[in-house]
Amino acid sequence: MLRKNTIRVTVFVLLIVSAAVLVRIGSHLPEDTGDDANTPYHILPPERQVELPDFTLTPVRGRAFKLSAAVARGPVVLDFWATYCGPCRMELPDLEAIRARYVSRGVQFYAINASDSPETIRRYAAYARLSIPMLVDRRGAITTNLGLDGLPNTIIVDRRRKVVCHLLGYDERMNKHLPKALDKILGGAI
């Protein structure tokens, strides 16, 4: 009898925990903003678009990156990553391929690393054959100031320095979802 009660209580607790998890997940689903609401890269409604402070970062190669100067030229995709992050390493080749299709349309792509040395980043980029500009957030100041928790973390910033899209985590269908959002941004639909 005691064993049956223990099993019932355990099943009941598991059901309650499962329901709580589903409610929590549901509260983080994107709002219905149109045809892209079910994709990770949905366009944020204007009231949820946050203006980023201007910042400057050191590149692994090339000239210094200044956010205000970059967004003046068009939309900017910022991907926060680290070499120790498996999902980050999986998404960078997809990001590279998307970059190749959109750079001629004025979209800029930057990979921001807050954990590795410039030499480690340089070696990894060469190994993975990545040409996306790599930026170094030496002490993680930008990452921390933006409140970004977890990697990978991808944001799209418009000409007003507003975050119009944000995705925490790896999207295995990035090559379909991210272009859809970029097309919408470039088409002036936001």
Secondary structure, DSSP 8 states (H G I E B T S, - for coil): -HHHHHHHHHHHHHHHHHHHHHHHHHHTS----STTTTSTT----GGG--B----EEEESSSS-EEHHHHHHTS-EEEEEE-TT-HHHHHHHHHHHHHHHHHGGGT-EEEEEESSS-HHHHHHHHHHHT--S-EEE-TTSHHHHHTT--SSSEEEEE-TTSBEEEEEES--TTHHHHHHHHHHHHHTT--
